Amino acid sequence: MSKMIGTSRVRNFFLILFCFFPAIFMPLSLPALDWGLTTDHTVSQEGVGASPDGIGYQGIIAPWLSALPVKGGDLYVSAAFTVSLENGAWTFIPELFRTSFSLTFDAWEIHLGRIPYADPLGFILSGLFDGVSCAIDSSAGTFSAGVWYTGLLYKKTANITVTDADFDSYYETLSYDKFADTYFASRRLAFALGWEHSGLAELVRLKVSLLGQADLNGRETRFHSQYLAVKAGLPLGDNFVLDAGGALGFAEVPEEFQVSLAAELGISWYLPGAMQDRLRFAGIFSSGKDGGVSAFVPVSTVSQGDILKAKLSGVSVLGLDYTARLHRTFSISAASSYFVLGDLGTYKGWPAGRDGHFLGNEFYTRLIWSPVSDLQLNLGGGLFVPAMGNADPTAGVRWKVELNATLAIF
């Protein structure tokens, strides 16, 4: 049965490719045709203490085209061809990126295909998903709805690790001999209903969403979940912005009903002066298994930190970052993030000791140079210091340096 499901997913995946990509080869038949190509290359080196890992590389070539086939309609097609070097092994990955048809009429907007979505908090359900969404603008705000399927996405892009089985599948090496079993993301049907107001009482920007997912994997460890997410932004004078949000999560697992919580609070200070710089403090909280609630489990994993890359489940992060545009073509950012565990059983990543709740502190700096709008060079590096916590204070310092170059051709 699983083999039949896998074969069906492969067939459906390539059916989507064949439905959308003929547009690339019919430029004369589509009015207002535009096209381009983006290349993205990253070389990285990381390690623990004086022991470096192997050099990593990822190169992406992403062609795209856009056309206006009908009045009020927009067709956008994009793909990606990725070559990566990780742990001494090379991998080639073909992938369909954002590919959609959008139709706008009066106050309505409809999107069909592989389309982007992000929840109000940005860490529950976000990314590209296959499905349909619509939105309507009114004097009372913007109302939206969408339904999507995740099982045709590439697993490393979708980043869905809801259950332990999802996690194991995510890290299984891609094999073209077992393509259906090692390429696709966890099969889930996701939905969202949303409302957004850009200036409630001419002051507060408010976003509210009811979203969730149904597990279609057919495993005994099925996990269905729903979330109520709210986020508000409030300017404080001319130079400060306060934003706060929260999520109440519900999950249905075999013989159990779970309730979980997540929240974030941030304040940004836009410093006065000629330099465009900002200082921001942000705190993100997610419940663990203690305190009468369950661990907060997002649908798509948004990694916290540039080095630790922790899943926001039973983990809280206190962060301070500074960004400045020193020149028209040059900017810099520096961030400090401290990681705290909500309990000692939910988080399963490094540092492995977990004798205490404090994992440690990450420091990361990034330099960005963009001499022209089509070219950007990005140099980043930092440290994660377990000795600044009590989970495993004897663990070595993990470090990372990476260089990224992005070029867009139109």
Residue pairs with C-beta under 8 A, 6 or more apart in sequence:
2 218
3 180
5 218
6 180
6 181
7 180
9 151
9 152
9 180
9 184
9 187
10 179
10 180
12 152
13 152
13 184
16 96
16 99
16 114
16 130
16 152
17 96
20 77
20 96
20 99
20 113
21 77
21 79
23 30
23 65
23 67
23 75
23 77
24 63
24 65
24 77
27 33
27 35
27 65
30 67
30 68
30 69
30 75
31 67
31 68
31 69
32 67
32 68
33 65
33 66
33 67
34 65
34 66
34 67
34 410
35 63
35 64
35 65
35 66
35 410
36 63
36 64
36 65
36 408
36 409
36 410
37 61
37 62
37 63
37 64
37 408
37 409
38 60
38 61
38 62
38 64
38 406
38 407
38 408
38 409
39 59
39 60
39 61
39 62
39 406
39 407
39 409
40 58
40 59
40 60
40 62
40 404
40 405
40 406
41 57
41 58
41 59
41 60
41 404
41 405
41 406
42 56
42 57
42 58
42 59
42 402
42 403
42 404
42 405
43 55
43 56
43 57
43 402
43 403
44 55
44 56
44 57
44 400
44 401
44 402
44 403
45 52
45 53
45 55
45 56
45 400
45 401
45 402
46 52
46 53
46 56
46 307
46 398
46 399
46 400
46 401
47 53
47 398
47 399
48 395
48 396
48 397
48 398
48 399
49 396
49 397
51 396
53 87
54 85
54 86
54 87
54 88
55 85
56 84
56 85
56 86
57 83
57 84
57 85
58 82
58 83
58 84
58 85
59 82
59 83
59 84
60 80
60 81
60 82
61 80
61 81
62 78
62 79
62 80
62 81
62 97
63 78
63 79
64 76
64 77
64 78
64 79
64 97
65 76
65 77
65 78
66 74
66 75
66 76
66 77
67 74
67 75
68 74
68 75
69 75
70 103
72 103
72 104
72 105
73 101
73 102
73 103
73 104
74 101
74 102
74 103
74 104
75 100
75 101
75 102
76 98
76 99
76 100
76 101
76 102
77 99
78 96
78 97
78 98
78 99
79 94
79 95
79 96
79 97
79 99
80 93
80 94
80 95
80 96
80 97
81 92
81 93
81 94
81 95
82 91
82 92
82 93
82 94
82 95
83 90
83 91
83 92
83 93
84 90
84 91
84 93
85 91
89 173
91 173
91 174
93 154
93 156
93 174
95 154
95 157
96 114
97 114
97 128
98 113
98 114
98 115
98 116
98 128
99 113
99 114
100 111
100 112
100 113
100 114
100 115
101 111
101 112
101 113
102 109
102 110
102 111
102 112
103 109
103 110
104 110
107 136
107 137
107 138
108 134
108 135
108 136
109 134
109 135
109 136
110 132
110 133
110 134
111 132
111 133
111 134
112 131
112 132
113 130
114 128
114 129
114 130
115 128
115 129
115 130
115 131
115 132
115 133
115 146
115 148
116 127
116 128
116 129
117 125
117 126
117 127
117 129
117 133
117 146
117 148
117 192
118 125
118 126
118 127
119 125
119 126
119 192
119 209
119 211
119 227
119 229
120 194
120 207
120 208
120 209
120 229
120 230
120 231
120 245
121 229
121 231
121 245
121 246
121 247
121 262
121 264
122 302
123 262
123 284
123 298
123 302
123 312
124 211
124 227
124 229
124 247
124 262
124 298
124 299
124 300
125 190
125 192
125 211
125 213
125 227
125 298
125 299
125 300
126 300
126 302
127 153
127 157
127 158
127 159
127 300
128 153
128 157
128 158
129 148
129 149
129 150
129 153
129 190
130 148
130 149
130 150
130 152
130 153
131 146
131 147
131 148
131 149
131 190
132 146
132 147
132 148
133 144
133 145
133 146
133 147
133 148
133 192
134 144
134 145
134 146
135 142
135 143
135 144
135 145
136 142
136 143
136 144
140 197
141 195
141 196
141 197
141 198
141 200
141 206
142 194
142 195
142 196
142 197
143 194
143 195
144 192
144 193
144 194
144 195
144 196
145 191
145 192
145 193
145 194
146 191
146 192
147 189
147 190
147 191
148 189
148 190
148 191
149 187
149 188
149 189
149 190
150 158
150 160
150 185
150 186
150 187
150 188
150 189
150 190
150 213
151 184
151 185
151 186
151 187
151 188
151 216
152 184
152 185
153 184
153 185
154 183
154 184
154 185
155 169
155 170
155 183
155 184
155 185
155 186
156 170
157 185
158 185
158 186
158 300
159 170
159 300
159 301
159 302
159 303
160 166
160 170
160 185
160 186
160 188
160 299
160 300
160 301
161 167
161 170
161 186
161 301
161 311
162 186
162 188
162 213
162 215
162 223
162 225
162 297
162 298
162 299
163 186
163 215
163 219
163 221
163 223
164 221
165 217
165 219
165 221
166 186
169 182
169 186
172 181
172 182
173 182
174 182
174 183
175 182
186 215
186 217
187 215
187 216
187 217
188 213
188 214
188 215
188 216
188 217
188 299
189 213
189 214
189 216
190 211
190 212
190 213
190 299
191 211
191 212
191 213
192 209
192 210
192 211
193 209
193 210
193 211
194 207
194 208
194 209
194 210
194 211
195 207
195 208
195 209
196 205
196 206
196 207
196 208
197 204
197 205
197 206
198 205
199 205
200 206
203 234
203 235
204 232
204 233
204 234
205 232
205 233
205 234
206 230
206 231
206 232
206 233
207 229
207 230
207 231
207 232
207 245
208 228
208 229
208 230
209 227
209 228
209 229
209 230
210 226
210 227
210 228
210 229
211 226
211 227
211 229
212 224
212 225
212 226
212 227
213 224
213 225
213 299
214 224
215 222
215 223
215 224
220 254
221 253
221 254
222 253
222 254
223 251
223 252
223 253
223 297
224 251
224 252
224 253
225 249
225 250
225 251
225 252
225 297
225 299
226 249
226 250
226 251
227 247
227 248
227 249
227 250
228 247
228 248
229 245
229 246
229 247
230 245
230 246
230 247
231 243
231 244
231 245
231 264
232 243
232 244
232 245
233 241
233 242
233 243
234 241
234 242
234 243
235 241
235 242
236 242
236 267
239 269
239 270
239 271
239 272
240 267
240 268
240 269
240 270
241 267
241 268
241 270
242 266
242 267
243 264
243 265
243 266
243 267
243 268
244 263
244 264
244 265
244 266
245 263
245 264
246 261
246 262
246 263
246 264
247 261
247 262
247 263
247 296
248 259
248 260
248 261
249 258
249 259
249 260
249 261
249 262
249 296
249 297
250 257
250 258
250 259
250 260
251 257
251 258
251 260
251 294
251 297
252 258
258 293
258 294
259 293
259 294
260 286
260 287
260 293
260 294
260 295
260 296
260 297
261 285
261 286
261 287
261 293
261 296
262 284
262 285
262 286
262 287
262 296
262 298
262 312
263 284
263 285
264 282
264 283
264 284
264 285
265 282
265 283
266 280
266 281
266 282
266 283
267 280
267 281
267 282
268 278
268 279
268 280
269 278
269 279
269 280
270 277
270 278
271 277
271 278
271 279
275 324
275 325
275 326
276 324
276 325
277 322
277 323
277 324
277 325
278 322
278 323
278 324
279 320
279 321
279 322
280 319
280 320
280 321
280 322
280 323
281 318
281 319
281 320
282 317
282 318
282 319
282 320
282 321
283 316
283 317
283 318
283 319
284 304
284 312
284 316
284 317
284 319
285 316
285 342
286 295
286 296
286 312
286 313
286 314
286 315
286 316
286 342
287 293
287 294
287 295
287 296
287 314
287 342
288 295
288 313
288 314
288 341
288 342
288 343
288 345
288 346
288 347
289 295
289 314
289 342
289 343
289 345
289 346
290 342
290 343
291 342
295 313
295 314
295 342
295 343
295 346
296 312
296 313
296 314
297 313
298 311
298 312
298 313
301 311
301 312
302 312
303 309
303 310
303 311
304 310
304 311
304 312
304 315
304 317
304 337
304 339
305 317
305 337
305 339
305 362
305 364
305 384
306 335
306 362
306 364
306 380
306 382
306 400
307 362
307 364
307 382
307 383
307 384
307 398
307 399
307 400
308 337
308 339
308 349
308 350
308 359
308 362
308 384
308 398
310 317
310 339
310 347
310 349
310 359
311 347
311 349
313 346
313 347
314 341
314 342
314 343
314 345
314 346
314 347
315 339
315 340
315 341
315 342
315 346
315 347
315 359
316 339
316 340
316 341
316 342
317 337
317 338
317 339
317 340
318 337
318 338
318 340
319 335
319 336
319 337
319 338
320 335
320 336
321 333
321 334
321 335
321 336
322 333
322 334
322 335
323 331
323 332
323 333
324 331
324 332
324 333
325 331
326 332
329 369
329 370
329 371
330 367
330 368
330 369
330 370
331 367
331 368
332 365
332 366
332 367
332 368
333 365
333 366
333 368
334 363
334 364
334 365
334 366
335 362
335 363
335 364
335 365
336 361
336 362
336 363
337 361
337 362
337 364
338 358
338 360
338 361
338 362
338 388
339 358
339 359
339 360
339 361
339 362
339 389
340 357
340 358
340 359
341 347
341 354
341 357
341 358
341 359
341 391
342 357
343 357
344 354
344 357
347 354
347 359
350 395
350 398
351 359
351 360
351 386
351 389
351 391
351 392
351 395
352 392
352 395
353 391
353 392
353 393
353 394
353 395
354 391
354 392
355 390
355 391
355 392
356 389
356 390
356 391
357 390
357 391
358 388
358 389
358 390
358 391
359 386
359 389
359 391
360 384
360 385
360 386
360 387
360 388
360 389
360 391
360 393
361 384
361 385
361 388
361 389
362 382
362 383
362 384
362 385
363 382
363 383
363 384
363 385
364 380
364 381
364 382
364 383
365 380
365 381
365 382
366 378
366 379
366 380
367 378
367 379
367 380
368 376
368 377
368 378
369 376
369 377
369 378
370 376
370 377
373 408
374 407
374 408
374 409
374 410
375 405
375 406
375 407
375 408
376 404
376 405
376 406
377 403
377 404
377 405
378 403
378 404
378 405
378 406
379 402
379 403
379 404
380 400
380 401
380 402
380 403
380 404
381 399
381 400
381 401
381 402
382 399
382 400
383 397
383 398
383 399
384 397
384 398
384 399
385 397
386 392
386 393
386 394
386 395
386 396
386 397
386 398
387 393
387 394
387 395
387 397
